[in-house]
């Protein structure tokens, strides 16, 4: 491995880690124009479990969710 390749690997690892950390910071749930909740990160509606309880994390991308108004 060249030093340049090693640096690329470190950068990739850093980006992945950064993504994980950012996903773990709660983001406020978004609402579309008809008032349906959607994920602030991926805009998808995977925010409830089978019993229609609010999920703490987006079921699609894993974004941590903040349900406070
Ligand atoms: Zn999501």
PDB file of the backbone (N, CA, C, O) and the ligand in Angstrom, with CONECT records:
HET     ZN  A 101       1
ATOM      1  N   UNK A   1       0.844  -1.200   0.000  1.00  0.00           N
ATOM      2  CA  UNK A   1       0.000   0.000   0.000  1.00  0.00           C
ATOM      3  C   UNK A   1       0.880   1.251   0.000  1.00  0.00           C
ATOM      4  O   UNK A   1       1.822   1.361   0.785  1.00  0.00           O
ATOM      5  N   UNK A   2       0.563   2.179  -0.878  1.00  0.00           N
ATOM      6  CA  UNK A   2       1.323   3.435  -0.878  1.00  0.00           C
ATOM      7  C   UNK A   2       0.780   4.339   0.234  1.00  0.00           C
ATOM      8  O   UNK A   2      -0.296   4.101   0.781  1.00  0.00           O
ATOM      9  N   UNK A   3       1.537   5.356   0.542  1.00  0.00           N
ATOM     10  CA  UNK A   3       1.079   6.264   1.601  1.00  0.00           C
ATOM     11  C   UNK A   3      -0.181   6.998   1.155  1.00  0.00           C
ATOM     12  O   UNK A   3      -1.029   7.348   1.975  1.00  0.00           O
ATOM     13  N   UNK A   4      -0.297   7.229  -0.168  1.00  0.00           N
ATOM     14  CA  UNK A   4      -1.481   7.919  -0.673  1.00  0.00           C
ATOM     15  C   UNK A   4      -2.728   7.043  -0.484  1.00  0.00           C
ATOM     16  O   UNK A   4      -3.793   7.520  -0.094  1.00  0.00           O
ATOM     17  N   UNK A   5      -2.557   5.750  -0.775  1.00  0.00           N
ATOM     18  CA  UNK A   5      -3.669   4.811  -0.572  1.00  0.00           C
ATOM     19  C   UNK A   5      -4.049   4.719   0.906  1.00  0.00           C
ATOM     20  O   UNK A   5      -5.228   4.658   1.257  1.00  0.00           O
ATOM     21  N   UNK A   6      -3.041   4.711   1.751  1.00  0.00           N
ATOM     22  CA  UNK A   6      -3.301   4.646   3.191  1.00  0.00           C
ATOM     23  C   UNK A   6      -4.108   5.857   3.630  1.00  0.00           C
ATOM     24  O   UNK A   6      -5.035   5.749   4.432  1.00  0.00           O
ATOM     25  N   UNK A   7      -3.738   7.007   3.090  1.00  0.00           N
ATOM     26  CA  UNK A   7      -4.454   8.237   3.429  1.00  0.00           C
ATOM     27  C   UNK A   7      -5.905   8.159   2.952  1.00  0.00           C
ATOM     28  O   UNK A   7      -6.824   8.562   3.665  1.00  0.00           O
ATOM     29  N   UNK A   8      -6.101   7.633   1.733  1.00  0.00           N
ATOM     30  CA  UNK A   8      -7.464   7.470   1.210  1.00  0.00           C
ATOM     31  C   UNK A   8      -8.305   6.583   2.136  1.00  0.00           C
ATOM     32  O   UNK A   8      -9.472   6.868   2.403  1.00  0.00           O
ATOM     33  N   UNK A   9      -7.684   5.503   2.618  1.00  0.00           N
ATOM     34  CA  UNK A   9      -8.391   4.588   3.527  1.00  0.00           C
ATOM     35  C   UNK A   9      -8.785   5.298   4.809  1.00  0.00           C
ATOM     36  O   UNK A   9      -9.895   5.118   5.310  1.00  0.00           O
ATOM     37  N   UNK A  10      -7.888   6.094   5.332  1.00  0.00           N
ATOM     38  CA  UNK A  10      -8.176   6.827   6.570  1.00  0.00           C
ATOM     39  C   UNK A  10      -9.326   7.796   6.334  1.00  0.00           C
ATOM     40  O   UNK A  10     -10.220   7.927   7.170  1.00  0.00           O
ATOM     41  N   UNK A  11      -9.296   8.479   5.183  1.00  0.00           N
ATOM     42  CA  UNK A  11     -10.366   9.431   4.862  1.00  0.00           C
ATOM     43  C   UNK A  11     -11.712   8.728   4.776  1.00  0.00           C
ATOM     44  O   UNK A  11     -12.717   9.223   5.285  1.00  0.00           O
ATOM     45  N   UNK A  12     -11.721   7.569   4.127  1.00  0.00           N
ATOM     46  CA  UNK A  12     -12.967   6.815   3.989  1.00  0.00           C
ATOM     47  C   UNK A  12     -13.503   6.416   5.355  1.00  0.00           C
ATOM     48  O   UNK A  12     -14.698   6.528   5.628  1.00  0.00           O
ATOM     49  N   UNK A  13     -12.590   5.945   6.215  1.00  0.00           N
ATOM     50  CA  UNK A  13     -12.992   5.547   7.563  1.00  0.00           C
ATOM     51  C   UNK A  13     -13.538   6.741   8.324  1.00  0.00           C
ATOM     52  O   UNK A  13     -14.515   6.624   9.064  1.00  0.00           O
ATOM     53  N   UNK A  14     -12.908   7.880   8.138  1.00  0.00           N
ATOM     54  CA  UNK A  14     -13.342   9.104   8.817  1.00  0.00           C
ATOM     55  C   UNK A  14     -14.736   9.511   8.352  1.00  0.00           C
ATOM     56  O   UNK A  14     -15.581   9.871   9.172  1.00  0.00           O
ATOM     57  N   UNK A  15     -14.984   9.458   7.044  1.00  0.00           N
ATOM     58  CA  UNK A  15     -16.299   9.819   6.507  1.00  0.00           C
ATOM     59  C   UNK A  15     -17.387   8.906   7.067  1.00  0.00           C
ATOM     60  O   UNK A  15     -18.471   9.365   7.428  1.00  0.00           O
ATOM     61  N   UNK A  16     -17.088   7.618   7.133  1.00  0.00           N
ATOM     62  CA  UNK A  16     -18.057   6.650   7.656  1.00  0.00           C
ATOM     63  C   UNK A  16     -18.364   6.965   9.109  1.00  0.00           C
ATOM     64  O   UNK A  16     -19.524   6.956   9.520  1.00  0.00           O
ATOM     65  N   UNK A  17     -17.341   7.240   9.875  1.00  0.00           N
ATOM     66  CA  UNK A  17     -17.496   7.550  11.289  1.00  0.00           C
ATOM     67  C   UNK A  17     -18.309   8.825  11.475  1.00  0.00           C
ATOM     68  O   UNK A  17     -19.188   8.899  12.333  1.00  0.00           O
ATOM     69  N   UNK A  18     -18.001   9.826  10.658  1.00  0.00           N
ATOM     70  CA  UNK A  18     -18.698  11.100  10.726  1.00  0.00           C
ATOM     71  C   UNK A  18     -20.192  10.900  10.445  1.00  0.00           C
ATOM     72  O   UNK A  18     -21.053  11.479  11.108  1.00  0.00           O
ATOM     73  N   UNK A  19     -20.471  10.056   9.433  1.00  0.00           N
ATOM     74  CA  UNK A  19     -21.846   9.754   9.081  1.00  0.00           C
ATOM     75  C   UNK A  19     -22.581   9.109  10.262  1.00  0.00           C
ATOM     76  O   UNK A  19     -23.721   9.461  10.566  1.00  0.00           O
ATOM     77  N   UNK A  20     -21.914   8.169  10.914  1.00  0.00           N
ATOM     78  CA  UNK A  20     -22.513   7.481  12.052  1.00  0.00           C
ATOM     79  C   UNK A  20     -22.797   8.446  13.183  1.00  0.00           C
ATOM     80  O   UNK A  20     -23.862   8.399  13.798  1.00  0.00           O
ATOM     81  N   UNK A  21     -21.843   9.323  13.457  1.00  0.00           N
ATOM     82  CA  UNK A  21     -22.006  10.292  14.540  1.00  0.00           C
ATOM     83  C   UNK A  21     -23.158  11.238  14.213  1.00  0.00           C
ATOM     84  O   UNK A  21     -23.983  11.538  15.077  1.00  0.00           O
ATOM     85  N   UNK A  22     -23.215  11.708  12.968  1.00  0.00           N
ATOM     86  CA  UNK A  22     -24.267  12.647  12.580  1.00  0.00           C
ATOM     87  C   UNK A  22     -25.648  11.997  12.646  1.00  0.00           C
ATOM     88  O   UNK A  22     -26.626  12.648  13.014  1.00  0.00           O
ATOM     89  N   UNK A  23     -25.724  10.736  12.294  1.00  0.00           N
ATOM     90  CA  UNK A  23     -26.998  10.030  12.334  1.00  0.00           C
ATOM     91  C   UNK A  23     -27.477   9.847  13.768  1.00  0.00           C
ATOM     92  O   UNK A  23     -28.671   9.686  14.018  1.00  0.00           O
ATOM     93  N   UNK A  24     -26.536   9.873  14.703  1.00  0.00           N
ATOM     94  CA  UNK A  24     -26.897   9.658  16.095  1.00  0.00           C
ATOM     95  C   UNK A  24     -27.286  10.951  16.805  1.00  0.00           C
ATOM     96  O   UNK A  24     -27.685  10.920  17.969  1.00  0.00           O
ATOM     97  N   UNK A  25     -27.176  12.077  16.121  1.00  0.00           N
ATOM     98  CA  UNK A  25     -27.638  13.348  16.681  1.00  0.00           C
ATOM     99  C   UNK A  25     -29.100  13.497  16.255  1.00  0.00           C
ATOM    100  O   UNK A  25     -29.391  13.510  15.059  1.00  0.00           O
ATOM    101  N   UNK A  26     -30.023  13.610  17.213  1.00  0.00           N
ATOM    102  CA  UNK A  26     -31.439  13.670  16.845  1.00  0.00           C
ATOM    103  C   UNK A  26     -31.737  14.855  15.927  1.00  0.00           C
ATOM    104  O   UNK A  26     -31.276  15.971  16.163  1.00  0.00           O
ATOM    105  N   UNK A  27     -32.516  14.592  14.880  1.00  0.00           N
ATOM    106  CA  UNK A  27     -32.970  15.665  13.992  1.00  0.00           C
ATOM    107  C   UNK A  27     -34.475  15.744  14.094  1.00  0.00           C
ATOM    108  O   UNK A  27     -35.148  14.722  14.228  1.00  0.00           O
ATOM    109  N   UNK A  28     -35.000  16.933  14.032  1.00  0.00           N
ATOM    110  CA  UNK A  28     -36.443  17.101  14.133  1.00  0.00           C
ATOM    111  C   UNK A  28     -37.150  16.454  12.945  1.00  0.00           C
ATOM    112  O   UNK A  28     -36.737  16.592  11.793  1.00  0.00           O
ATOM    113  N   UNK A  29     -38.223  15.749  13.266  1.00  0.00           N
ATOM    114  CA  UNK A  29     -39.038  15.101  12.242  1.00  0.00           C
ATOM    115  C   UNK A  29     -39.643  16.181  11.336  1.00  0.00           C
ATOM    116  O   UNK A  29     -40.082  17.227  11.814  1.00  0.00           O
ATOM    117  N   UNK A  30     -39.661  15.921  10.052  1.00  0.00           N
ATOM    118  CA  UNK A  30     -40.240  16.879   9.102  1.00  0.00           C
ATOM    119  C   UNK A  30     -41.674  16.483   8.777  1.00  0.00           C
ATOM    120  O   UNK A  30     -42.075  15.336   8.975  1.00  0.00           O
ATOM    121  N   UNK A  31     -42.427  17.428   8.286  1.00  0.00           N
ATOM    122  CA  UNK A  31     -43.804  17.148   7.866  1.00  0.00           C
ATOM    123  C   UNK A  31     -43.989  17.643   6.440  1.00  0.00           C
ATOM    124  O   UNK A  31     -43.515  18.722   6.085  1.00  0.00           O
ATOM    125  N   UNK A  32     -44.671  16.863   5.632  1.00  0.00           N
ATOM    126  CA  UNK A  32     -44.929  17.302   4.260  1.00  0.00           C
ATOM    127  C   UNK A  32     -46.159  18.204   4.249  1.00  0.00           C
ATOM    128  O   UNK A  32     -46.729  18.482   5.304  1.00  0.00           O
ATOM    129  N   UNK A  33     -46.577  18.668   3.060  1.00  0.00           N
ATOM    130  CA  UNK A  33     -47.664  19.653   3.012  1.00  0.00           C
ATOM    131  C   UNK A  33     -49.039  19.122   3.407  1.00  0.00           C
ATOM    132  O   UNK A  33     -49.972  19.904   3.596  1.00  0.00           O
ATOM    133  N   UNK A  34     -49.176  17.795   3.535  1.00  0.00           N
ATOM    134  CA  UNK A  34     -50.443  17.285   4.072  1.00  0.00           C
ATOM    135  C   UNK A  34     -50.282  16.810   5.517  1.00  0.00           C
ATOM    136  O   UNK A  34     -51.156  16.129   6.051  1.00  0.00           O
ATOM    137  N   UNK A  35     -49.175  17.169   6.138  1.00  0.00           N
ATOM    138  CA  UNK A  35     -48.996  16.910   7.562  1.00  0.00           C
ATOM    139  C   UNK A  35     -48.492  15.529   7.923  1.00  0.00           C
ATOM    140  O   UNK A  35     -48.522  15.142   9.091  1.00  0.00           O
ATOM    141  N   UNK A  36     -48.029  14.784   6.934  1.00  0.00           N
ATOM    142  CA  UNK A  36     -47.475  13.464   7.242  1.00  0.00           C
ATOM    143  C   UNK A  36     -46.027  13.615   7.663  1.00  0.00           C
ATOM    144  O   UNK A  36     -45.265  14.389   7.083  1.00  0.00           O
ATOM    145  N   UNK A  37     -45.667  12.858   8.689  1.00  0.00           N
ATOM    146  CA  UNK A  37     -44.293  12.949   9.170  1.00  0.00           C
ATOM    147  C   UNK A  37     -43.354  12.248   8.200  1.00  0.00           C
ATOM    148  O   UNK A  37     -43.695  11.225   7.605  1.00  0.00           O
ATOM    149  N   UNK A  38     -42.176  12.816   8.057  1.00  0.00           N
ATOM    150  CA  UNK A  38     -41.164  12.145   7.241  1.00  0.00           C
ATOM    151  C   UNK A  38     -39.780  12.386   7.820  1.00  0.00           C
ATOM    152  O   UNK A  38     -39.549  13.328   8.578  1.00  0.00           O
ATOM    153  N   UNK A  39     -38.876  11.509   7.438  1.00  0.00           N
ATOM    154  CA  UNK A  39     -37.518  11.564   7.960  1.00  0.00           C
ATOM    155  C   UNK A  39     -36.782  12.814   7.455  1.00  0.00           C
ATOM    156  O   UNK A  39     -36.823  13.108   6.261  1.00  0.00           O
ATOM    157  N   UNK A  40     -36.114  13.548   8.349  1.00  0.00           N
ATOM    158  CA  UNK A  40     -35.383  14.737   7.926  1.00  0.00           C
ATOM    159  C   UNK A  40     -34.157  14.414   7.061  1.00  0.00           C
ATOM    160  O   UNK A  40     -33.629  15.294   6.382  1.00  0.00           O
ATOM    161  N   UNK A  41     -33.716  13.186   7.084  1.00  0.00           N
ATOM    162  CA  UNK A  41     -32.520  12.835   6.314  1.00  0.00           C
ATOM    163  C   UNK A  41     -32.840  12.247   4.950  1.00  0.00           C
ATOM    164  O   UNK A  41     -32.239  12.634   3.948  1.00  0.00           O
ATOM    165  N   UNK A  42     -33.790  11.307   4.905  1.00  0.00           N
ATOM    166  CA  UNK A  42     -34.035  10.619   3.640  1.00  0.00           C
ATOM    167  C   UNK A  42     -35.418  10.930   3.056  1.00  0.00           C
ATOM    168  O   UNK A  42     -35.758  10.434   1.981  1.00  0.00           O
ATOM    169  N   UNK A  43     -36.223  11.751   3.760  1.00  0.00           N
ATOM    170  CA  UNK A  43     -37.561  12.137   3.302  1.00  0.00           C
ATOM    171  C   UNK A  43     -38.514  10.960   3.117  1.00  0.00           C
ATOM    172  O   UNK A  43     -39.508  11.071   2.400  1.00  0.00           O
ATOM    173  N   UNK A  44     -38.223   9.867   3.744  1.00  0.00           N
ATOM    174  CA  UNK A  44     -39.123   8.719   3.616  1.00  0.00           C
ATOM    175  C   UNK A  44     -39.953   8.577   4.875  1.00  0.00           C
ATOM    176  O   UNK A  44     -39.606   9.097   5.936  1.00  0.00           O
ATOM    177  N   UNK A  45     -41.057   7.860   4.735  1.00  0.00           N
ATOM    178  CA  UNK A  45     -41.984   7.731   5.842  1.00  0.00           C
ATOM    179  C   UNK A  45     -41.872   6.338   6.480  1.00  0.00           C
ATOM    180  O   UNK A  45     -42.749   5.488   6.329  1.00  0.00           O
ATOM    181  N   UNK A  46     -40.774   6.143   7.187  1.00  0.00           N
ATOM    182  CA  UNK A  46     -40.572   4.878   7.893  1.00  0.00           C
ATOM    183  C   UNK A  46     -40.393   5.173   9.377  1.00  0.00           C
ATOM    184  O   UNK A  46     -39.481   4.658  10.024  1.00  0.00           O
ATOM    185  N   UNK A  47     -41.277   6.007   9.900  1.00  0.00           N
ATOM    186  CA  UNK A  47     -41.052   6.526  11.246  1.00  0.00           C
ATOM    187  C   UNK A  47     -41.897   5.851  12.321  1.00  0.00           C
ATOM    188  O   UNK A  47     -41.784   6.177  13.502  1.00  0.00           O
ATOM    189  N   UNK A  48     -42.739   4.914  11.910  1.00  0.00           N
ATOM    190  CA  UNK A  48     -43.584   4.240  12.890  1.00  0.00           C
ATOM    191  C   UNK A  48     -43.348   2.741  12.830  1.00  0.00           C
ATOM    192  O   UNK A  48     -43.020   2.182  11.783  1.00  0.00           O
ATOM    193  N   UNK A  49     -43.525   2.103  13.985  1.00  0.00           N
ATOM    194  CA  UNK A  49     -43.425   0.649  13.966  1.00  0.00           C
ATOM    195  C   UNK A  49     -44.801   0.057  13.659  1.00  0.00           C
ATOM    196  O   UNK A  49     -45.744   0.801  13.390  1.00  0.00           O
ATOM    197  N   UNK A  50     -44.927  -1.247  13.695  1.00  0.00           N
ATOM    198  CA  UNK A  50     -46.157  -1.918  13.315  1.00  0.00           C
ATOM    199  C   UNK A  50     -47.372  -1.486  14.117  1.00  0.00           C
ATOM    200  O   UNK A  50     -48.498  -1.554  13.625  1.00  0.00           O
ATOM    201  N   UNK A  51     -47.154  -1.042  15.344  1.00  0.00           N
ATOM    202  CA  UNK A  51     -48.281  -0.611  16.179  1.00  0.00           C
ATOM    203  C   UNK A  51     -48.492   0.895  16.112  1.00  0.00           C
ATOM    204  O   UNK A  51     -49.171   1.468  16.964  1.00  0.00           O
ATOM    205  N   UNK A  52     -47.920   1.526  15.115  1.00  0.00           N
ATOM    206  CA  UNK A  52     -48.035   2.963  14.908  1.00  0.00           C
ATOM    207  C   UNK A  52     -47.456   3.779  16.064  1.00  0.00           C
ATOM    208  O   UNK A  52     -47.895   4.896  16.336  1.00  0.00           O
ATOM    209  N   UNK A  53     -46.468   3.201  16.732  1.00  0.00           N
ATOM    210  CA  UNK A  53     -45.729   3.984  17.716  1.00  0.00           C
ATOM    211  C   UNK A  53     -44.575   4.683  17.019  1.00  0.00           C
ATOM    212  O   UNK A  53     -44.017   4.175  16.046  1.00  0.00           O
ATOM    213  N   UNK A  54     -44.230   5.843  17.526  1.00  0.00           N
ATOM    214  CA  UNK A  54     -43.120   6.586  16.928  1.00  0.00           C
ATOM    215  C   UNK A  54     -41.804   5.863  17.157  1.00  0.00           C
ATOM    216  O   UNK A  54     -41.508   5.429  18.270  1.00  0.00           O
ATOM    217  N   UNK A  55     -41.036   5.739  16.121  1.00  0.00           N
ATOM    218  CA  UNK A  55     -39.713   5.141  16.248  1.00  0.00           C
ATOM    219  C   UNK A  55     -38.701   6.179  16.707  1.00  0.00           C
ATOM    220  O   UNK A  55     -38.833   7.368  16.419  1.00  0.00           O
ATOM    221  N   UNK A  56     -37.701   5.713  17.417  1.00  0.00           N
ATOM    222  CA  UNK A  56     -36.623   6.619  17.820  1.00  0.00           C
ATOM    223  C   UNK A  56     -35.666   6.848  16.657  1.00  0.00           C
ATOM    224  O   UNK A  56     -34.964   7.858  16.602  1.00  0.00           O
ATOM    225  N   UNK A  57     -35.651   5.900  15.736  1.00  0.00           N
ATOM    226  CA  UNK A  57     -34.766   5.988  14.583  1.00  0.00           C
ATOM    227  C   UNK A  57     -35.567   5.773  13.314  1.00  0.00           C
ATOM    228  O   UNK A  57     -36.557   5.041  13.311  1.00  0.00           O
ATOM    229  N   UNK A  58     -35.142   6.408  12.247  1.00  0.00           N
ATOM    230  CA  UNK A  58     -35.771   6.164  10.959  1.00  0.00           C
ATOM    231  C   UNK A  58     -35.556   4.705  10.566  1.00  0.00           C
ATOM    232  O   UNK A  58     -34.441   4.190  10.638  1.00  0.00           O
ATOM    233  N   UNK A  59     -36.640   4.046  10.149  1.00  0.00           N
ATOM    234  CA  UNK A  59     -36.555   2.648   9.766  1.00  0.00           C
ATOM    235  C   UNK A  59     -35.847   2.436   8.436  1.00  0.00           C
ATOM    236  O   UNK A  59     -35.527   1.307   8.064  1.00  0.00           O
ATOM    237  N   UNK A  60     -35.607   3.528   7.727  1.00  0.00           N
ATOM    238  CA  UNK A  60     -34.962   3.394   6.415  1.00  0.00           C
ATOM    239  C   UNK A  60     -33.463   3.692   6.492  1.00  0.00           C
ATOM    240  O   UNK A  60     -32.640   2.879   6.071  1.00  0.00           O
ATOM    241  N   UNK A  61     -33.117   4.864   7.033  1.00  0.00           N
ATOM    242  CA  UNK A  61     -31.706   5.249   7.009  1.00  0.00           C
ATOM    243  C   UNK A  61     -31.042   5.244   8.383  1.00  0.00           C
ATOM    244  O   UNK A  61     -29.825   5.401   8.486  1.00  0.00           O
ATOM    245  N   UNK A  62     -31.846   5.062   9.453  1.00  0.00           N
ATOM    246  CA  UNK A  62     -31.244   4.994  10.779  1.00  0.00           C
ATOM    247  C   UNK A  62     -31.025   6.334  11.457  1.00  0.00           C
ATOM    248  O   UNK A  62     -30.421   6.403  12.527  1.00  0.00           O
ATOM    249  N   UNK A  63     -31.520   7.409  10.828  1.00  0.00           N
ATOM    250  CA  UNK A  63     -31.388   8.734  11.448  1.00  0.00           C
ATOM    251  C   UNK A  63     -32.121   8.763  12.787  1.00  0.00           C
ATOM    252  O   UNK A  63     -33.269   8.330  12.885  1.00  0.00           O
ATOM    253  N   UNK A  64     -31.455   9.271  13.804  1.00  0.00           N
ATOM    254  CA  UNK A  64     -32.111   9.428  15.101  1.00  0.00           C
ATOM    255  C   UNK A  64     -33.094  10.587  15.023  1.00  0.00           C
ATOM    256  O   UNK A  64     -32.792  11.629  14.441  1.00  0.00           O
ATOM    257  N   UNK A  65     -34.282  10.400  15.616  1.00  0.00           N
ATOM    258  CA  UNK A  65     -35.348  11.369  15.425  1.00  0.00           C
ATOM    259  C   UNK A  65     -35.706  12.128  16.684  1.00  0.00           C
ATOM    260  O   UNK A  65     -35.709  11.570  17.781  1.00  0.00           O
ATOM    261  N   UNK A  66     -36.004  13.392  16.518  1.00  0.00           N
ATOM    262  CA  UNK A  66     -36.458  14.245  17.599  1.00  0.00           C
ATOM    263  C   UNK A  66     -37.934  14.565  17.348  1.00  0.00           C
ATOM    264  O   UNK A  66     -38.275  15.270  16.397  1.00  0.00           O
ATOM    265  N   UNK A  67     -38.797  14.041  18.210  1.00  0.00           N
ATOM    266  CA  UNK A  67     -40.250  14.205  18.017  1.00  0.00           C
ATOM    267  C   UNK A  67     -40.797  15.394  18.777  1.00  0.00           C
ATOM    268  O   UNK A  67     -42.004  15.635  18.738  1.00  0.00           O
ATOM    269  N   UNK A  68     -39.956  16.147  19.465  1.00  0.00           N
ATOM    270  CA  UNK A  68     -40.491  17.279  20.222  1.00  0.00           C
ATOM    271  C   UNK A  68     -40.990  18.349  19.253  1.00  0.00           C
ATOM    272  O   UNK A  68     -40.466  18.504  18.150  1.00  0.00           O
ATOM    273  N   UNK A  69     -41.994  19.070  19.684  1.00  0.00           N
ATOM    274  CA  UNK A  69     -42.587  20.084  18.784  1.00  0.00           C
ATOM    275  C   UNK A  69     -41.723  21.327  18.737  1.00  0.00           C
ATOM    276  O   UNK A  69     -42.056  22.284  18.039  1.00  0.00           O
TER     277      UNK A  69
HETATM  278 ZN    ZN A 101     -34.448   8.273   7.095  1.00  0.00          ZN
END
